Amino acid sequence: MGYELTGKLIAKYDTVQRSGTFKTREFVVEKTEDIGGRTITNYIKFQSVQDKTTIIDKVNVGDDIKVHFNIKGSKWEKEGRINYITNLDAWRIEQVLQPGTAKPATDNEYLEPLDTFSATPPDAIDDLPF
């Protein structure tokens, strides 16, 4: 099950190589809500893993973004002590535009070209002589 959260990107950190085959990257989103005349601000730290560590590169600190993520939890035991760990694993990020702002350049990683209507690569389409 996937979740979404919209807020302002306030920090992004370097990728950390955890082992020879595993890497992570963290970033923080500020979520502000007005509840009953009070402004409540929360700071949510996300992580991205493996090939998703680069998804944060296309946005800047200060941008409003929508984060698509999964919640993952694990149990950790050591020397008779038990600890539970929860991670918010981001797998997609979208820039949120404010009304009246220009649309940014598209990221072809997620969008199909407008001149095609199938998943067939352009070089695989036959050019018929008629």
N, C-alpha and C positions, 0 to 999 in steps of 0.2 A: 504494500500500500504506500502510495506516495503522498507527500505533504508539500505545501507551498507557504512561503512567508515573504512579505514585501516590506522593505525597509531601506535604510541608507547604509551603504558600505562604509565602515569607519576604519577598518584595518585589514590588511592582507599580509601574510607572512611568507617567508621563503619555503620552498619545498624541502622536506626532511627525508633523507634516505634512511628508512628504519632498518632495513636489512638489504641483502644483495638483490632481492626481488620485490621489495615492498617499499612504497614511498607515500607520504601524506603531505597535505598542505592545509593550513588553517586560515580562516578569515572571520571577521566579526561584522554583524549587521545590527544597527540600532533600530529598534521598533518603538515608535512613540504612539500612544493612544490617549484620547481624551475620554475619561470615564467619570461620569457624575461631576463634571466641572473641574476635575483634577487631571493633570497630565502625568501619565505613567510612562516611564522610559525603561525598556529592557534592552540588554546587550546579549545577543545570541551568538555563540561561537560554533561555527560549522567546520567540518573537515571534508576534504575531497581526497580520494585515494587513486593510486595508479595513474591511468591515462586521463582521469578527470582533474588532475592537479593543475592543468592549464586552463580550465574553464574560467577562472577568476582573472586571467590576463586581459580579457577583452573589455573589462570595466575598470573605472578609476575610483579611488577613495573619494567619497562625497557623492557618488552616483546613487540614484534610487534604483534598486534592483529587486527582482523576484527570484527567490531561490527555490528550486525544486529539490526535495531531499527525502531520504528514508531515515527512520529511527532504528538504530541497532543497539542492542543491549547484550552484555556478556557478563558472565560470572567469573571471578578471579579468586583463586584460593592459593594461599602460601602460608606455611607454618601454622596451620590450623585457623587462620584468619580468612574470612570471606569478605569480598568486596564486589559490588556491582557497578558496572561502568556503562554509561549511555553515550552514544555518539550520534550526532546529526550528520549523516553522510550526504553531502551535496552532489548531485549528478547533472544539474543543468542550471544555468544562470541566464536571466533575461534582463536587459536594461529597461527600466520603466521611464517613459517620457512624460514630462509635465506638459499640460495643455499649452500650445503655442510654441513648442520647441521643435527644432528640425529633427527629422528622422535620421538616425546614424546609418552608416554604411552597413549593409547586411553581412552576416557571417555565413558563408556558404557551408559551414560545417552542419548546419541544421536545416537549410533551405534548399529546395530543388530549383534549378534555373527556371525562369518564367517561360522560356520558349520550348520546353518539353513537358509532356503530360504523362510520362511513364518513367519507370526506374531504369530504362535501357540507356546505357551510355551513348552519347552522341556519335562516337566513332563506330558503333555497332549498327547504326541505322543505314539501310541500303539506299544509295542514290539511284533511283530508277530513271532511265533516260526519257520517260514520257510524262 
